[in-house]
């Protein structure tokens, strides 16, 4: 019996017709590990019925929802650099803007909206003026990814329907709840930060990133208890900004997913 056929009998989504959702967490460059997870899911023949994402997870989730496979997303990750998604734009709200992120999505997928996805997509953002989580499931996908990836204090908030939106990770970094609300019976979550190793900050960006991760990880431990399976690759030796790590990160995500899915 092949691994695929065994999993088809074991996974509730294949055996009983249940719906499987995949939640991809934030983590800057560490998001390349999501590609490895998608590779393992593809090899096991697991059908994902809905996908959610926060921050870099929102970018990967958007591409996956529009039918891009792990190889395509991996190529995107290898060629994505900081200056591709940000531009200097000092204001009272942030040092940079990430309008280039929205343009990148448009370059990759076209001018697309949520109702055009192949599988349902949810992107988590946070309204910084109201302290509320906002789950986006309609409208411009590029703008939604921009908002979800908008690190507070670094990027200017994204204005959307009168709201000021920032990185959804400050509310729900591994977006399990949106998939539950979408009727998924079985949820797989991918947490890139739970085994993060903190290092002495070198500059203001590191200070902000460390502070944000500390807050997010505290909440994530509680929120991910709703997941049926959590995948947490050991990325403690990798930093959040070095894109030369992409291939190694993909392998880490793949290894964790192969082992985690096999345990099912």
PLY file of the C-alpha trace (Angstrom):
ply
format ascii 1.0
element vertex 264
property float x
property float y
property float z
element edge 263
property int vertex1
property int vertex2
end_header
0.00 0.00 0.00
1.37 3.44 -0.96
1.69 6.35 1.44
-0.99 8.21 -0.50
-3.48 5.36 -0.30
-2.83 4.92 3.40
-3.45 8.59 4.08
-6.59 8.56 2.00
-7.94 5.97 4.40
-6.66 7.71 7.52
-7.39 11.38 6.81
-10.98 12.28 7.64
-11.20 14.52 4.57
-10.71 11.54 2.24
-12.42 8.83 4.23
-15.60 10.59 5.29
-15.88 13.49 2.89
-14.92 16.04 5.50
-13.46 19.38 4.49
-9.79 20.12 5.24
-8.55 23.65 5.83
-4.95 24.88 5.83
-3.86 27.87 7.96
-0.54 29.48 7.04
1.07 31.67 9.71
3.24 34.76 9.44
7.00 34.95 9.80
8.57 37.14 7.09
11.19 35.20 5.07
10.48 32.10 7.17
7.33 31.84 5.07
9.36 29.89 2.52
8.81 26.90 4.83
5.16 26.99 3.75
6.32 25.93 0.30
7.77 22.74 1.77
4.48 22.05 3.56
2.60 22.43 0.29
5.05 20.07 -1.38
4.33 17.36 1.21
0.59 17.93 0.95
0.85 17.51 -2.81
2.89 14.31 -2.50
0.40 12.82 -0.06
-2.48 13.70 -2.37
-4.35 15.64 0.31
-7.15 17.83 -0.98
-7.30 21.25 0.70
-10.80 22.73 0.64
-9.99 26.20 2.01
-6.88 28.16 2.92
-6.24 31.07 5.26
-3.15 33.19 5.77
-1.61 35.93 7.86
1.27 38.19 6.77
3.67 36.19 4.56
1.24 33.31 4.99
-1.38 35.49 3.30
0.83 35.83 0.22
1.43 32.07 -0.01
-2.24 31.32 0.72
-3.38 33.71 -2.01
-1.17 32.09 -4.62
-2.27 28.62 -3.55
-5.95 29.61 -3.62
-5.53 30.70 -7.22
-4.12 27.35 -8.23
-0.38 28.00 -8.10
1.50 24.85 -7.06
4.38 24.59 -4.62
6.97 24.78 -7.40
5.58 28.08 -8.70
5.38 29.53 -5.20
8.92 28.34 -4.46
10.23 30.18 -7.52
8.46 33.31 -6.36
10.03 32.98 -2.90
13.54 32.60 -4.34
13.24 35.85 -6.24
11.36 37.93 -3.67
13.50 40.52 -1.90
12.85 43.24 0.67
13.00 46.03 -1.93
10.47 44.18 -4.08
7.77 44.68 -1.47
8.66 47.94 0.28
9.47 51.56 -0.44
10.77 54.41 1.71
7.87 56.65 2.71
8.38 58.22 6.16
5.23 59.45 7.92
3.81 59.66 11.43
2.54 56.09 10.96
5.59 54.25 9.63
8.95 54.38 7.91
7.99 52.46 4.78
4.99 51.57 2.66
4.33 48.18 1.12
2.36 49.21 -1.93
4.88 47.19 -3.93
3.45 44.09 -2.23
0.07 44.76 -3.78
1.71 45.35 -7.14
3.63 42.08 -6.75
0.36 40.19 -6.27
-1.09 41.88 -9.33
2.01 40.92 -11.33
1.76 37.30 -10.18
-2.00 36.76 -10.33
-3.51 39.72 -12.15
-6.07 42.17 -10.79
-8.05 39.55 -8.91
-10.73 39.42 -6.22
-11.62 36.79 -3.64
-14.60 35.50 -5.63
-12.23 34.34 -8.38
-10.22 31.88 -6.26
-10.24 28.15 -7.01
-10.69 27.34 -3.33
-12.05 29.66 -0.61
-9.48 32.10 0.80
-9.44 34.10 4.05
-6.82 36.71 4.94
-6.42 38.05 8.47
-5.66 41.69 9.20
-5.94 43.95 12.25
-7.67 47.32 12.51
-5.05 49.32 14.42
-7.48 52.15 15.21
-10.12 49.90 16.77
-8.08 46.96 18.09
-10.17 44.49 16.10
-9.37 41.47 13.96
-10.72 41.77 10.44
-10.94 38.70 8.23
-11.05 39.64 4.56
-12.94 37.34 2.19
-14.06 39.74 -0.52
-12.62 42.55 -2.60
-9.10 43.09 -3.92
-6.78 40.22 -2.98
-3.62 42.28 -3.54
-4.76 44.96 -1.11
-5.74 42.33 1.45
-2.25 40.78 1.30
-0.73 44.24 1.61
-2.73 44.90 4.77
-2.01 41.52 6.33
1.73 42.01 5.73
1.89 45.55 7.09
4.23 45.35 10.11
3.14 48.01 12.65
5.69 50.78 13.08
7.59 49.69 9.98
4.95 50.04 7.27
2.23 52.64 7.05
-1.20 51.09 7.70
-3.26 50.22 4.64
-6.52 52.14 4.36
-9.50 49.95 3.49
-13.17 50.95 3.75
-12.33 53.63 6.28
-10.20 51.32 8.41
-6.46 51.43 9.11
-5.23 47.86 8.64
-1.95 46.28 9.71
-0.34 42.85 10.06
-2.97 40.35 11.16
-0.35 38.52 13.21
-0.95 40.81 16.16
-4.46 39.32 16.38
-4.17 35.77 15.01
-0.84 34.79 13.50
-1.91 31.26 12.57
-5.48 31.82 11.32
-7.30 28.74 12.58
-10.60 30.39 13.54
-11.45 31.70 10.03
-11.32 28.13 8.70
-13.59 26.92 11.48
-16.00 29.73 10.61
-15.84 28.63 6.95
-17.11 25.18 7.91
-13.89 23.18 7.74
-14.09 19.88 9.62
-10.34 19.32 9.93
-7.78 22.12 10.22
-4.02 21.91 9.65
-2.05 24.87 10.99
1.54 25.90 10.17
3.34 27.94 12.84
6.70 29.36 11.78
7.56 31.08 15.05
6.81 28.76 17.94
10.41 27.51 18.05
11.96 30.87 17.24
15.30 31.68 18.84
15.53 35.34 19.85
18.78 37.21 19.30
20.10 40.59 20.37
18.57 43.26 18.08
20.92 45.01 15.68
18.64 47.93 14.80
15.13 49.31 15.20
13.60 46.82 12.75
14.94 43.92 14.84
13.55 45.50 18.01
10.08 45.82 16.46
10.19 42.32 14.99
11.27 40.72 18.28
8.62 42.59 20.24
5.92 41.63 17.74
6.96 37.95 17.78
6.95 37.78 21.57
3.38 39.12 21.68
2.21 36.91 18.83
3.67 33.70 20.24
1.88 34.16 23.55
-1.50 34.42 21.84
-0.73 31.75 19.24
-0.25 29.05 21.88
-3.88 29.53 22.91
-5.41 30.10 19.49
-3.84 27.07 17.81
-5.39 24.70 20.34
-8.37 24.57 17.95
-6.28 23.01 15.18
-6.50 19.27 14.56
-2.86 19.15 13.45
-0.15 21.76 14.07
3.03 21.75 12.04
5.86 23.71 13.69
9.15 23.37 11.79
12.30 24.13 13.76
13.42 27.42 12.20
15.36 28.64 15.22
18.63 28.90 13.26
17.15 31.10 10.55
16.56 34.85 10.58
13.52 36.72 9.37
15.03 38.71 6.51
17.77 36.72 4.71
16.33 35.50 1.41
19.39 33.33 0.72
17.88 30.82 3.18
14.87 30.04 1.00
15.85 26.56 -0.20
16.82 25.44 3.30
13.56 26.80 4.70
11.56 24.93 2.07
13.32 21.73 3.11
12.59 22.37 6.80
8.91 22.86 6.08
8.84 19.76 3.90
10.52 17.61 6.55
8.13 18.76 9.28
5.07 18.22 7.09
6.16 14.75 5.97
6.62 13.68 9.58
3.49 15.42 10.87
1.16 14.12 8.19
2.60 10.62 8.53
1.74 10.59 12.26
-1.90 10.91 11.31
0 1
1 2
2 3
3 4
4 5
5 6
6 7
7 8
8 9
9 10
10 11
11 12
12 13
13 14
14 15
15 16
16 17
17 18
18 19
19 20
20 21
21 22
22 23
23 24
24 25
25 26
26 27
27 28
28 29
29 30
30 31
31 32
32 33
33 34
34 35
35 36
36 37
37 38
38 39
39 40
40 41
41 42
42 43
43 44
44 45
45 46
46 47
47 48
48 49
49 50
50 51
51 52
52 53
53 54
54 55
55 56
56 57
57 58
58 59
59 60
60 61
61 62
62 63
63 64
64 65
65 66
66 67
67 68
68 69
69 70
70 71
71 72
72 73
73 74
74 75
75 76
76 77
77 78
78 79
79 80
80 81
81 82
82 83
83 84
84 85
85 86
86 87
87 88
88 89
89 90
90 91
91 92
92 93
93 94
94 95
95 96
96 97
97 98
98 99
99 100
100 101
101 102
102 103
103 104
104 105
105 106
106 107
107 108
108 109
109 110
110 111
111 112
112 113
113 114
114 115
115 116
116 117
117 118
118 119
119 120
120 121
121 122
122 123
123 124
124 125
125 126
126 127
127 128
128 129
129 130
130 131
131 132
132 133
133 134
134 135
135 136
136 137
137 138
138 139
139 140
140 141
141 142
142 143
143 144
144 145
145 146
146 147
147 148
148 149
149 150
150 151
151 152
152 153
153 154
154 155
155 156
156 157
157 158
158 159
159 160
160 161
161 162
162 163
163 164
164 165
165 166
166 167
167 168
168 169
169 170
170 171
171 172
172 173
173 174
174 175
175 176
176 177
177 178
178 179
179 180
180 181
181 182
182 183
183 184
184 185
185 186
186 187
187 188
188 189
189 190
190 191
191 192
192 193
193 194
194 195
195 196
196 197
197 198
198 199
199 200
200 201
201 202
202 203
203 204
204 205
205 206
206 207
207 208
208 209
209 210
210 211
211 212
212 213
213 214
214 215
215 216
216 217
217 218
218 219
219 220
220 221
221 222
222 223
223 224
224 225
225 226
226 227
227 228
228 229
229 230
230 231
231 232
232 233
233 234
234 235
235 236
236 237
237 238
238 239
239 240
240 241
241 242
242 243
243 244
244 245
245 246
246 247
247 248
248 249
249 250
250 251
251 252
252 253
253 254
254 255
255 256
256 257
257 258
258 259
259 260
260 261
261 262
262 263
